Amino acid sequence: MQRYTYMKVGQSVVLTDHITGDELVLQGDDYINFFNEVMTKTKKLVFPQDKWLTCSEFIDYHISQYF
């Protein structure tokens, strides 16, 4: 089960921890960095596959860095 998810809302992204229920909103530079590092790579499935077996692991790792 994926622990973390993200949802784009306008010019921000909402990160959710499904275990604790915590939410975090990224805007400005944080949003741009997250968009470039995570959202564009998962959309195109170009995450480093030698390090991550699934897209879910890749997303969980990057979002966990914010909590």
PQR file with spaces between the fields and no chain letter, atoms N, CA, C, O and H, PARSE charges and radii, in Angstrom:
ATOM       1  N    MET     1       0.845   -1.193    0.000 -0.4000 1.5000
ATOM       2  CA   MET     1       0.000    0.000    0.000 -0.0000 2.0000
ATOM       3  C    MET     1       0.881    1.243    0.000  0.5500 1.7000
ATOM       4  O    MET     1       1.888    1.313    0.704 -0.5500 1.4000
ATOM       5  N    GLN     2       0.487    2.196   -0.785 -0.4000 1.5000
ATOM       6  CA   GLN     2       1.243    3.441   -0.864 -0.0000 2.0000
ATOM       7  C    GLN     2       0.891    4.319    0.331  0.5500 1.7000
ATOM       8  O    GLN     2      -0.282    4.566    0.612 -0.5500 1.4000
ATOM       9  H    GLN     2      -0.332    2.140   -1.357  0.4000 1.0000
ATOM      10  N    ARG     3       1.921    4.784    1.028 -0.4000 1.5000
ATOM      11  CA   ARG     3       1.699    5.600    2.222 -0.0000 2.0000
ATOM      12  C    ARG     3       1.384    7.043    1.876  0.5500 1.7000
ATOM      13  O    ARG     3       0.535    7.664    2.515 -0.5500 1.4000
ATOM      14  H    ARG     3       2.874    4.583    0.800  0.4000 1.0000
ATOM      15  N    TYR     4       2.051    7.576    0.883 -0.4000 1.5000
ATOM      16  CA   TYR     4       1.922    8.989    0.554 -0.0000 2.0000
ATOM      17  C    TYR     4       1.311    9.172   -0.837  0.5500 1.7000
ATOM      18  O    TYR     4       1.539    8.365   -1.739 -0.5500 1.4000
ATOM      19  H    TYR     4       2.741    7.071    0.364  0.4000 1.0000
ATOM      20  N    THR     5       0.544   10.229   -0.993 -0.4000 1.5000
ATOM      21  CA   THR     5       0.042   10.605   -2.314 -0.0000 2.0000
ATOM      22  C    THR     5       0.154   12.117   -2.463  0.5500 1.7000
ATOM      23  O    THR     5       0.333   12.846   -1.488 -0.5500 1.4000
ATOM      24  H    THR     5       0.359   10.885   -0.260  0.4000 1.0000
ATOM      25  N    TYR     6       0.043   12.565   -3.704 -0.4000 1.5000
ATOM      26  CA   TYR     6       0.044   13.995   -3.969 -0.0000 2.0000
ATOM      27  C    TYR     6      -1.105   14.332   -4.902  0.5500 1.7000
ATOM      28  O    TYR     6      -1.559   13.496   -5.684 -0.5500 1.4000
ATOM      29  H    TYR     6      -0.102   11.973   -4.496  0.4000 1.0000
ATOM      30  N    MET     7      -1.566   15.570   -4.807 -0.4000 1.5000
ATOM      31  CA   MET     7      -2.630   16.053   -5.672 -0.0000 2.0000
ATOM      32  C    MET     7      -2.309   17.492   -6.051  0.5500 1.7000
ATOM      33  O    MET     7      -2.104   18.339   -5.182 -0.5500 1.4000
ATOM      34  H    MET     7      -1.197   16.249   -4.172  0.4000 1.0000
ATOM      35  N    LYS     8      -2.267   17.759   -7.332 -0.4000 1.5000
ATOM      36  CA   LYS     8      -1.994   19.108   -7.825 -0.0000 2.0000
ATOM      37  C    LYS     8      -3.263   19.936   -7.704  0.5500 1.7000
ATOM      38  O    LYS     8      -4.340   19.517   -8.130 -0.5500 1.4000
ATOM      39  H    LYS     8      -2.434   17.071   -8.038  0.4000 1.0000
ATOM      40  N    VAL     9      -3.117   21.120   -7.115 -0.4000 1.5000
ATOM      41  CA   VAL     9      -4.244   22.051   -6.970 -0.0000 2.0000
ATOM      42  C    VAL     9      -3.757   23.422   -7.413  0.5500 1.7000
ATOM      43  O    VAL     9      -3.057   24.107   -6.667 -0.5500 1.4000
ATOM      44  H    VAL     9      -2.242   21.460   -6.769  0.4000 1.0000
ATOM      45  N    GLY    10      -4.122   23.818   -8.611 -0.4000 1.5000
ATOM      46  CA   GLY    10      -3.663   25.105   -9.139 -0.0000 2.0000
ATOM      47  C    GLY    10      -2.148   25.148   -9.218  0.5500 1.7000
ATOM      48  O    GLY    10      -1.527   24.276   -9.826 -0.5500 1.4000
ATOM      49  H    GLY    10      -4.690   23.261   -9.217  0.4000 1.0000
ATOM      50  N    GLN    11      -1.555   26.164   -8.602 -0.4000 1.5000
ATOM      51  CA   GLN    11      -0.095   26.307   -8.587 -0.0000 2.0000
ATOM      52  C    GLN    11       0.490   25.796   -7.271  0.5500 1.7000
ATOM      53  O    GLN    11       1.469   26.345   -6.765 -0.5500 1.4000
ATOM      54  H    GLN    11      -2.060   26.871   -8.109  0.4000 1.0000
ATOM      55  N    SER    12      -0.107   24.755   -6.730 -0.4000 1.5000
ATOM      56  CA   SER    12       0.417   24.131   -5.514 -0.0000 2.0000
ATOM      57  C    SER    12       0.147   22.631   -5.592  0.5500 1.7000
ATOM      58  O    SER    12      -0.574   22.152   -6.467 -0.5500 1.4000
ATOM      59  H    SER    12      -0.902   24.309   -7.141  0.4000 1.0000
ATOM      60  N    VAL    13       0.745   21.911   -4.656 -0.4000 1.5000
ATOM      61  CA   VAL    13       0.515   20.473   -4.579 -0.0000 2.0000
ATOM      62  C    VAL    13       0.286   20.117   -3.115  0.5500 1.7000
ATOM      63  O    VAL    13       0.985   20.608   -2.228 -0.5500 1.4000
ATOM      64  H    VAL    13       1.331   22.300   -3.945  0.4000 1.0000
ATOM      65  N    VAL    14      -0.699   19.258   -2.875 -0.4000 1.5000
ATOM      66  CA   VAL    14      -1.018   18.812   -1.522 -0.0000 2.0000
ATOM      67  C    VAL    14      -0.455   17.409   -1.340  0.5500 1.7000
ATOM      68  O    VAL    14      -0.802   16.491   -2.083 -0.5500 1.4000
ATOM      69  H    VAL    14      -1.267   18.859   -3.595  0.4000 1.0000
ATOM      70  N    LEU    15       0.425   17.249   -0.337 -0.4000 1.5000
ATOM      71  CA   LEU    15       0.996   15.946   -0.012 -0.0000 2.0000
ATOM      72  C    LEU    15       0.214   15.373    1.160  0.5500 1.7000
ATOM      73  O    LEU    15      -0.081   16.090    2.116 -0.5500 1.4000
ATOM      74  H    LEU    15       0.707   17.996    0.266  0.4000 1.0000
ATOM      75  N    THR    16      -0.125   14.089    1.098 -0.4000 1.5000
ATOM      76  CA   THR    16      -0.906   13.460    2.158 -0.0000 2.0000
ATOM      77  C    THR    16      -0.202   12.216    2.658  0.5500 1.7000
ATOM      78  O    THR    16       0.245   11.383    1.870 -0.5500 1.4000
ATOM      79  H    THR    16       0.115   13.506    0.321  0.4000 1.0000
ATOM      80  N    ASP    17      -0.105   12.092    3.997 -0.4000 1.5000
ATOM      81  CA   ASP    17       0.408   10.890    4.656 -0.0000 2.0000
ATOM      82  C    ASP    17      -0.824   10.095    5.092  0.5500 1.7000
ATOM      83  O    ASP    17      -1.558   10.527    5.981 -0.5500 1.4000
ATOM      84  H    ASP    17      -0.468   12.769    4.638  0.4000 1.0000
ATOM      85  N    HIS    18      -1.049    8.952    4.479 -0.4000 1.5000
ATOM      86  CA   HIS    18      -2.273    8.192    4.735 -0.0000 2.0000
ATOM      87  C    HIS    18      -2.233    7.404    6.041  0.5500 1.7000
ATOM      88  O    HIS    18      -3.248    6.833    6.440 -0.5500 1.4000
ATOM      89  H    HIS    18      -0.453    8.601    3.757  0.4000 1.0000
ATOM      90  N    ILE    19      -1.092    7.361    6.710 -0.4000 1.5000
ATOM      91  CA   ILE    19      -1.021    6.680    8.005 -0.0000 2.0000
ATOM      92  C    ILE    19      -1.380    7.658    9.123  0.5500 1.7000
ATOM      93  O    ILE    19      -2.179    7.335   10.001 -0.5500 1.4000
ATOM      94  H    ILE    19      -0.268    7.825    6.385  0.4000 1.0000
ATOM      95  N    THR    20      -0.788    8.853    9.087 -0.4000 1.5000
ATOM      96  CA   THR    20      -1.043    9.829   10.149 -0.0000 2.0000
ATOM      97  C    THR    20      -2.187   10.780    9.807  0.5500 1.7000
ATOM      98  O    THR    20      -2.747   11.423   10.695 -0.5500 1.4000
ATOM      99  H    THR    20      -0.138    9.115    8.374  0.4000 1.0000
ATOM     100  N    GLY    21      -2.535   10.873    8.520 -0.4000 1.5000
ATOM     101  CA   GLY    21      -3.564   11.806    8.097 -0.0000 2.0000
ATOM     102  C    GLY    21      -3.049   13.216    7.891  0.5500 1.7000
ATOM     103  O    GLY    21      -3.832   14.115    7.584 -0.5500 1.4000
ATOM     104  H    GLY    21      -2.080   10.350    7.799  0.4000 1.0000
ATOM     105  N    ASP    22      -1.746   13.435    8.054 -0.4000 1.5000
ATOM     106  CA   ASP    22      -1.158   14.769    7.887 -0.0000 2.0000
ATOM     107  C    ASP    22      -1.181   15.191    6.418  0.5500 1.7000
ATOM     108  O    ASP    22      -1.033   14.370    5.514 -0.5500 1.4000
ATOM     109  H    ASP    22      -1.110   12.704    8.304  0.4000 1.0000
ATOM     110  N    GLU    23      -1.367   16.477    6.211 -0.4000 1.5000
ATOM     111  CA   GLU    23      -1.304   17.048    4.872 -0.0000 2.0000
ATOM     112  C    GLU    23      -0.340   18.227    4.880  0.5500 1.7000
ATOM     113  O    GLU    23      -0.194   18.922    5.886 -0.5500 1.4000
ATOM     114  H    GLU    23      -1.487   17.145    6.946  0.4000 1.0000
ATOM     115  N    LEU    24       0.308   18.436    3.757 -0.4000 1.5000
ATOM     116  CA   LEU    24       1.270   19.516    3.612 -0.0000 2.0000
ATOM     117  C    LEU    24       1.058   20.127    2.239  0.5500 1.7000
ATOM     118  O    LEU    24       0.934   19.405    1.250 -0.5500 1.4000
ATOM     119  H    LEU    24       0.190   17.871    2.940  0.4000 1.0000
ATOM     120  N    VAL    25       1.016   21.450    2.170 -0.4000 1.5000
ATOM     121  CA   VAL    25       0.830   22.144    0.895 -0.0000 2.0000
ATOM     122  C    VAL    25       2.159   22.764    0.478  0.5500 1.7000
ATOM     123  O    VAL    25       2.778   23.509    1.237 -0.5500 1.4000
ATOM     124  H    VAL    25       1.117   22.036    2.974  0.4000 1.0000
ATOM     125  N    LEU    26       2.585   22.445   -0.734 -0.4000 1.5000
ATOM     126  CA   LEU    26       3.814   23.026   -1.279 -0.0000 2.0000
ATOM     127  C    LEU    26       3.431   24.076   -2.306  0.5500 1.7000
ATOM     128  O    LEU    26       2.589   23.844   -3.175 -0.5500 1.4000
ATOM     129  H    LEU    26       2.083   21.839   -1.351  0.4000 1.0000
ATOM     130  N    GLN    27       4.074   25.251   -2.188 -0.4000 1.5000
ATOM     131  CA   GLN    27       3.836   26.341   -3.128 -0.0000 2.0000
ATOM     132  C    GLN    27       5.170   26.960   -3.508  0.5500 1.7000
ATOM     133  O    GLN    27       6.197   26.679   -2.890 -0.5500 1.4000
ATOM     134  H    GLN    27       4.757   25.439   -1.482  0.4000 1.0000
ATOM     135  N    GLY    28       5.146   27.799   -4.523 -0.4000 1.5000
ATOM     136  CA   GLY    28       6.355   28.533   -4.923 -0.0000 2.0000
ATOM     137  C    GLY    28       7.472   27.607   -5.343  0.5500 1.7000
ATOM     138  O    GLY    28       7.258   26.663   -6.104 -0.5500 1.4000
ATOM     139  H    GLY    28       4.312   28.028   -5.025  0.4000 1.0000
ATOM     140  N    ASP    29       8.684   27.882   -4.838 -0.4000 1.5000
ATOM     141  CA   ASP    29       9.861   27.092   -5.206 -0.0000 2.0000
ATOM     142  C    ASP    29       9.722   25.634   -4.790  0.5500 1.7000
ATOM     143  O    ASP    29      10.173   24.742   -5.509 -0.5500 1.4000
ATOM     144  H    ASP    29       8.858   28.649   -4.220  0.4000 1.0000
ATOM     145  N    ASP    30       9.101   25.378   -3.634 -0.4000 1.5000
ATOM     146  CA   ASP    30       8.909   23.990   -3.197 -0.0000 2.0000
ATOM     147  C    ASP    30       8.030   23.231   -4.183  0.5500 1.7000
ATOM     148  O    ASP    30       8.289   22.068   -4.493 -0.5500 1.4000
ATOM     149  H    ASP    30       8.735   26.102   -3.050  0.4000 1.0000
ATOM     150  N    TYR    31       6.996   23.894   -4.666 -0.4000 1.5000
ATOM     151  CA   TYR    31       6.111   23.270   -5.661 -0.0000 2.0000
ATOM     152  C    TYR    31       6.875   22.981   -6.948  0.5500 1.7000
ATOM     153  O    TYR    31       6.773   21.887   -7.502 -0.5500 1.4000
ATOM     154  H    TYR    31       6.786   24.839   -4.414  0.4000 1.0000
ATOM     155  N    ILE    32       7.635   23.952   -7.418 -0.4000 1.5000
ATOM     156  CA   ILE    32       8.395   23.778   -8.669 -0.0000 2.0000
ATOM     157  C    ILE    32       9.394   22.635   -8.533  0.5500 1.7000
ATOM     158  O    ILE    32       9.524   21.816   -9.442 -0.5500 1.4000
ATOM     159  H    ILE    32       7.718   24.841   -6.967  0.4000 1.0000
ATOM     160  N    ASN    33      10.106   22.573   -7.400 -0.4000 1.5000
ATOM     161  CA   ASN    33      11.069   21.492   -7.183 -0.0000 2.0000
ATOM     162  C    ASN    33      10.381   20.134   -7.161  0.5500 1.7000
ATOM     163  O    ASN    33      10.857   19.186   -7.787 -0.5500 1.4000
ATOM     164  H    ASN    33      10.001   23.239   -6.662  0.4000 1.0000
ATOM     165  N    PHE    34       9.258   20.035   -6.440 -0.4000 1.5000
ATOM     166  CA   PHE    34       8.523   18.769   -6.370 -0.0000 2.0000
ATOM     167  C    PHE    34       7.997   18.382   -7.754  0.5500 1.7000
ATOM     168  O    PHE    34       8.065   17.217   -8.146 -0.5500 1.4000
ATOM     169  H    PHE    34       8.872   20.805   -5.932  0.4000 1.0000
ATOM     170  N    PHE    35       7.482   19.350   -8.476 -0.4000 1.5000
ATOM     171  CA   PHE    35       6.960   19.095   -9.820 -0.0000 2.0000
ATOM     172  C    PHE    35       8.057   18.517  -10.719  0.5500 1.7000
ATOM     173  O    PHE    35       7.837   17.532  -11.423 -0.5500 1.4000
ATOM     174  H    PHE    35       7.427   20.296   -8.157  0.4000 1.0000
ATOM     175  N    ASN    36       9.240   19.139  -10.689 -0.4000 1.5000
ATOM     176  CA   ASN    36      10.341   18.693  -11.549 -0.0000 2.0000
ATOM     177  C    ASN    36      10.928   17.360  -11.104  0.5500 1.7000
ATOM     178  O    ASN    36      11.269   16.526  -11.943 -0.5500 1.4000
ATOM     179  H    ASN    36       9.419   19.940  -10.118  0.4000 1.0000
ATOM     180  N    GLU    37      11.050   17.147   -9.792 -0.4000 1.5000
ATOM     181  CA   GLU    37      11.683   15.931   -9.274 -0.0000 2.0000
ATOM     182  C    GLU    37      10.772   14.713   -9.267  0.5500 1.7000
ATOM     183  O    GLU    37      11.236   13.591   -9.464 -0.5500 1.4000
ATOM     184  H    GLU    37      10.772   17.824   -9.111  0.4000 1.0000
ATOM     185  N    VAL    38       9.482   14.923   -9.042 -0.4000 1.5000
ATOM     186  CA   VAL    38       8.587   13.783   -8.854 -0.0000 2.0000
ATOM     187  C    VAL    38       7.490   13.706   -9.913  0.5500 1.7000
ATOM     188  O    VAL    38       7.358   12.692  -10.598 -0.5500 1.4000
ATOM     189  H    VAL    38       9.105   15.835   -8.882  0.4000 1.0000
ATOM     190  N    MET    39       6.723   14.750  -10.046 -0.4000 1.5000
ATOM     191  CA   MET    39       5.537   14.680  -10.900 -0.0000 2.0000
ATOM     192  C    MET    39       5.868   14.422  -12.367  0.5500 1.7000
ATOM     193  O    MET    39       5.224   13.587  -13.001 -0.5500 1.4000
ATOM     194  H    MET    39       6.831   15.574   -9.490  0.4000 1.0000
ATOM     195  N    THR    40       6.854   15.116  -12.913 -0.4000 1.5000
ATOM     196  CA   THR    40       7.167   14.915  -14.329 -0.0000 2.0000
ATOM     197  C    THR    40       7.783   13.542  -14.568  0.5500 1.7000
ATOM     198  O    THR    40       7.542   12.931  -15.609 -0.5500 1.4000
ATOM     199  H    THR    40       7.377   15.795  -12.398  0.4000 1.0000
ATOM     200  N    LYS    41       8.579   13.048  -13.613 -0.4000 1.5000
ATOM     201  CA   LYS    41       9.213   11.737  -13.790 -0.0000 2.0000
ATOM     202  C    LYS    41       8.211   10.603  -13.661  0.5500 1.7000
ATOM     203  O    LYS    41       8.291    9.626  -14.407 -0.5500 1.4000
ATOM     204  H    LYS    41       8.775   13.544  -12.767  0.4000 1.0000
ATOM     205  N    THR    42       7.273   10.710  -12.733 -0.4000 1.5000
ATOM     206  CA   THR    42       6.300    9.623  -12.580 -0.0000 2.0000
ATOM     207  C    THR    42       5.302    9.622  -13.731  0.5500 1.7000
ATOM     208  O    THR    42       4.834    8.564  -14.152 -0.5500 1.4000
ATOM     209  H    THR    42       7.208   11.503  -12.127  0.4000 1.0000
ATOM     210  N    LYS    43       4.978   10.796  -14.236 -0.4000 1.5000
ATOM     211  CA   LYS    43       4.042   10.868  -15.364 -0.0000 2.0000
ATOM     212  C    LYS    43       4.638   10.190  -16.590  0.5500 1.7000
ATOM     213  O    LYS    43       3.928    9.525  -17.344 -0.5500 1.4000
ATOM     214  H    LYS    43       5.358   11.656  -13.895  0.4000 1.0000
ATOM     215  N    LYS    44       5.947   10.360  -16.789 -0.4000 1.5000
ATOM     216  CA   LYS    44       6.630    9.767  -17.945 -0.0000 2.0000
ATOM     217  C    LYS    44       7.265    8.420  -17.616  0.5500 1.7000
ATOM     218  O    LYS    44       7.849    7.775  -18.488 -0.5500 1.4000
ATOM     219  H    LYS    44       6.524   10.901  -16.176  0.4000 1.0000
ATOM     220  N    LEU    45       7.151    7.994  -16.354 -0.4000 1.5000
ATOM     221  CA   LEU    45       7.746    6.740  -15.882 -0.0000 2.0000
ATOM     222  C    LEU    45       9.242    6.669  -16.162  0.5500 1.7000
ATOM     223  O    LEU    45       9.742    5.651  -16.641 -0.5500 1.4000
ATOM     224  H    LEU    45       6.677    8.517  -15.646  0.4000 1.0000
ATOM     225  N    VAL    46       9.954    7.750  -15.864 -0.4000 1.5000
ATOM     226  CA   VAL    46      11.403    7.783  -16.056 -0.0000 2.0000
ATOM     227  C    VAL    46      12.143    7.827  -14.722  0.5500 1.7000
ATOM     228  O    VAL    46      13.296    8.254  -14.663 -0.5500 1.4000
ATOM     229  H    VAL    46       9.549    8.577  -15.474  0.4000 1.0000
ATOM     230  N    PHE    47      11.475    7.382  -13.639 -0.4000 1.5000
ATOM     231  CA   PHE    47      12.152    7.327  -12.350 -0.0000 2.0000
ATOM     232  C    PHE    47      13.273    6.286  -12.436  0.5500 1.7000
ATOM     233  O    PHE    47      13.178    5.352  -13.232 -0.5500 1.4000
ATOM     234  H    PHE    47      10.538    7.035  -13.687  0.4000 1.0000
ATOM     235  N    PRO    48      14.342    6.433  -11.622 -0.5600 1.5000
ATOM     236  CA   PRO    48      15.484    5.501  -11.709  0.2800 2.0000
ATOM     237  C    PRO    48      15.069    4.075  -11.330  0.5500 1.7000
ATOM     238  O    PRO    48      14.956    3.753  -10.148 -0.5500 1.4000
ATOM     239  N    GLN    49      14.847    3.236  -12.321 -0.4000 1.5000
ATOM     240  CA   GLN    49      14.315    1.900  -12.081 -0.0000 2.0000
ATOM     241  C    GLN    49      15.323    0.945  -11.468  0.5500 1.7000
ATOM     242  O    GLN    49      14.941   -0.115  -10.971 -0.5500 1.4000
ATOM     243  H    GLN    49      14.939    3.498  -13.282  0.4000 1.0000
ATOM     244  N    ASP    50      16.613    1.300  -11.493 -0.4000 1.5000
ATOM     245  CA   ASP    50      17.601    0.451  -10.818 -0.0000 2.0000
ATOM     246  C    ASP    50      17.502    0.610   -9.305  0.5500 1.7000
ATOM     247  O    ASP    50      17.912   -0.278   -8.558 -0.5500 1.4000
ATOM     248  H    ASP    50      16.923    2.161  -11.896  0.4000 1.0000
ATOM     249  N    LYS    51      16.953    1.748   -8.849 -0.4000 1.5000
ATOM     250  CA   LYS    51      16.846    2.024   -7.418 -0.0000 2.0000
ATOM     251  C    LYS    51      15.442    1.762   -6.887  0.5500 1.7000
ATOM     252  O    LYS    51      15.289    1.376   -5.728 -0.5500 1.4000
ATOM     253  H    LYS    51      16.620    2.469   -9.456  0.4000 1.0000
ATOM     254  N    TRP    52      14.419    1.962   -7.706 -0.4000 1.5000
ATOM     255  CA   TRP    52      13.022    1.829   -7.280 -0.0000 2.0000
ATOM     256  C    TRP    52      12.343    0.750   -8.103  0.5500 1.7000
ATOM     257  O    TRP    52      12.378    0.791   -9.333 -0.5500 1.4000
ATOM     258  H    TRP    52      14.543    2.276   -8.648  0.4000 1.0000
ATOM     259  N    LEU    53      11.730   -0.207   -7.440 -0.4000 1.5000
ATOM     260  CA   LEU    53      11.030   -1.269   -8.148 -0.0000 2.0000
ATOM     261  C    LEU    53       9.703   -0.793   -8.725  0.5500 1.7000
ATOM     262  O    LEU    53       9.289   -1.240   -9.795 -0.5500 1.4000
ATOM     263  H    LEU    53      11.701   -0.241   -6.441  0.4000 1.0000
ATOM     264  N    THR    54       9.041    0.113   -8.015 -0.4000 1.5000
ATOM     265  CA   THR    54       7.747    0.600   -8.489 -0.0000 2.0000
ATOM     266  C    THR    54       7.688    2.116   -8.399  0.5500 1.7000
ATOM     267  O    THR    54       8.477    2.749   -7.698 -0.5500 1.4000
ATOM     268  H    THR    54       9.378    0.476   -7.147  0.4000 1.0000
ATOM     269  N    CYS    55       6.758    2.664   -9.105 -0.4000 1.5000
ATOM     270  CA   CYS    55       6.523    4.107   -9.061 -0.0000 2.0000
ATOM     271  C    CYS    55       6.069    4.515   -7.658  0.5500 1.7000
ATOM     272  O    CYS    55       6.410    5.604   -7.195 -0.5500 1.4000
ATOM     273  H    CYS    55       6.116    2.149   -9.674  0.4000 1.0000
ATOM     274  N    SER    56       5.309    3.660   -6.977 -0.4000 1.5000
ATOM     275  CA   SER    56       4.836    3.954   -5.616 -0.0000 2.0000
ATOM     276  C    SER    56       5.996    4.140   -4.649  0.5500 1.7000
ATOM     277  O    SER    56       5.967    5.044   -3.814 -0.5500 1.4000
ATOM     278  H    SER    56       5.032    2.775   -7.353  0.4000 1.0000
ATOM     279  N    GLU    57       7.024    3.286   -4.752 -0.4000 1.5000
ATOM     280  CA   GLU    57       8.200    3.422   -3.878 -0.0000 2.0000
ATOM     281  C    GLU    57       8.905    4.748   -4.141  0.5500 1.7000
ATOM     282  O    GLU    57       9.330    5.423   -3.203 -0.5500 1.4000
ATOM     283  H    GLU    57       7.047    2.551   -5.429  0.4000 1.0000
ATOM     284  N    PHE    58       9.027    5.113   -5.386 -0.4000 1.5000
ATOM     285  CA   PHE    58       9.668    6.366   -5.774 -0.0000 2.0000
ATOM     286  C    PHE    58       8.909    7.553   -5.173  0.5500 1.7000
ATOM     287  O    PHE    58       9.521    8.454   -4.599 -0.5500 1.4000
ATOM     288  H    PHE    58       8.682    4.564   -6.147  0.4000 1.0000
ATOM     289  N    ILE    59       7.585    7.554   -5.302 -0.4000 1.5000
ATOM     290  CA   ILE    59       6.760    8.639   -4.764 -0.0000 2.0000
ATOM     291  C    ILE    59       6.852    8.678   -3.245  0.5500 1.7000
ATOM     292  O    ILE    59       7.053    9.744   -2.664 -0.5500 1.4000
ATOM     293  H    ILE    59       7.088    6.822   -5.768  0.4000 1.0000
ATOM     294  N    ASP    60       6.704    7.510   -2.589 -0.4000 1.5000
ATOM     295  CA   ASP    60       6.771    7.462   -1.123 -0.0000 2.0000
ATOM     296  C    ASP    60       8.086    8.023   -0.603  0.5500 1.7000
ATOM     297  O    ASP    60       8.097    8.784    0.364 -0.5500 1.4000
ATOM     298  H    ASP    60       6.541    6.643   -3.061  0.4000 1.0000
ATOM     299  N    TYR    61       9.195    7.652   -1.236 -0.4000 1.5000
ATOM     300  CA   TYR    61      10.497    8.137   -0.790 -0.0000 2.0000
ATOM     301  C    TYR    61      10.573    9.665   -0.870  0.5500 1.7000
ATOM     302  O    TYR    61      10.959   10.318    0.100 -0.5500 1.4000
ATOM     303  H    TYR    61       9.186    7.033   -2.022  0.4000 1.0000
ATOM     304  N    HIS    62      10.211   10.228   -2.008 -0.4000 1.5000
ATOM     305  CA   HIS    62      10.348   11.677   -2.186 -0.0000 2.0000
ATOM     306  C    HIS    62       9.396   12.462   -1.287  0.5500 1.7000
ATOM     307  O    HIS    62       9.784   13.488   -0.729 -0.5500 1.4000
ATOM     308  H    HIS    62       9.898    9.698   -2.796  0.4000 1.0000
ATOM     309  N    ILE    63       8.173   12.000   -1.140 -0.4000 1.5000
ATOM     310  CA   ILE    63       7.229   12.727   -0.282 -0.0000 2.0000
ATOM     311  C    ILE    63       7.640   12.601    1.181  0.5500 1.7000
ATOM     312  O    ILE    63       7.456   13.546    1.948 -0.5500 1.4000
ATOM     313  H    ILE    63       7.858   11.167   -1.593  0.4000 1.0000
ATOM     314  N    SER    64       8.191   11.459    1.586 -0.4000 1.5000
ATOM     315  CA   SER    64       8.593   11.292    2.983 -0.0000 2.0000
ATOM     316  C    SER    64       9.656   12.300    3.395  0.5500 1.7000
ATOM     317  O    SER    64       9.794   12.594    4.582 -0.5500 1.4000
ATOM     318  H    SER    64       8.341   10.691    0.962  0.4000 1.0000
ATOM     319  N    GLN    65      10.404   12.832    2.445 -0.4000 1.5000
ATOM     320  CA   GLN    65      11.430   13.834    2.743 -0.0000 2.0000
ATOM     321  C    GLN    65      10.821   15.150    3.244  0.5500 1.7000
ATOM     322  O    GLN    65      11.515   15.952    3.871 -0.5500 1.4000
ATOM     323  H    GLN    65      10.291   12.593    1.480  0.4000 1.0000
ATOM     324  N    TYR    66       9.547   15.374    2.976 -0.4000 1.5000
ATOM     325  CA   TYR    66       8.889   16.616    3.395 -0.0000 2.0000
ATOM     326  C    TYR    66       8.251   16.507    4.774  0.5500 1.7000
ATOM     327  O    TYR    66       7.955   17.525    5.399 -0.5500 1.4000
ATOM     328  H    TYR    66       8.984   14.723    2.467  0.4000 1.0000
ATOM     329  N    PHE    67       8.033   15.277    5.258 -0.4000 1.5000
ATOM     330  CA   PHE    67       7.366   15.103    6.562 -0.0000 2.0000
ATOM     331  C    PHE    67       8.343   14.879    7.693  0.5500 1.7000
ATOM     332  O    PHE    67       7.931   14.718    8.842 -0.5500 1.4000
ATOM     333  H    PHE    67       8.274   14.450    4.750  0.4000 1.0000
